[in-house]
Amino acid sequence: MAADVVADLTARGYLDDAAFAHHWAAARAARGYGPARLRAELRARGVGTPLIDAALAALDHDAELERARAVARRRLPALRRADRVRTAARLRDHLLRRGYAAAVVARVVRESAGIAREE
């Protein structure tokens, strides 16, 4: 019986996993979350991998760096109480938890915290 209800709602257009995935990804990206975090959240909500890939592909990947910079600008005032190295480490961890790629995080940390990349 439950399968009949789901099938009926899907046929009427009330259940649309692709639309949900696109909306979720766009809304969460606008709030400062990166692709890795979005992928994990969608997977946790039962969205299939092909739909997740399509939703993430629809995002503006050129804006990912700008979104990460905006997150860093919002977070830095709370982190600046520590020394520069600790500030950079905490900012790096914050951006990684937000789901940004390591290369994006490294660039934003260098720009924001003024820390040279450790060799």
Phi, psi and omega in degrees: 000318180297324179296325178295319180295315179297315179299319179295315180295323177294316180298326179280352178089011180278335177246116181216098183297324180294315179296320177300313182298317179296315180295315181299312181298316181294317182293317182286326176296321178296335179271004173099022179260142182270173185301321181296319179292319179298318179300314181295319180294317179294320178298320179295335179269008173085015179279138181288154183303316179299322179290323176296314179301318180293319180294319180288328178293332180285345179287154177280102184289337177292334181276353181301317179297318179294322177295319178296320177297320179295319177298317180297318179298321179289326186274331187302318181305324179285336184268342188291355179292335181271175176291170187298320182293316180292322177300314180297318181295318181291322177294317178302311180299319180298314181292323177294320177295331178286347174101018178275151180294151183302321180295320178294317180298314181300318180294314181294320179296316178300316181291317189278317186264352179068032182254130176288149180296133179288134181276000000 
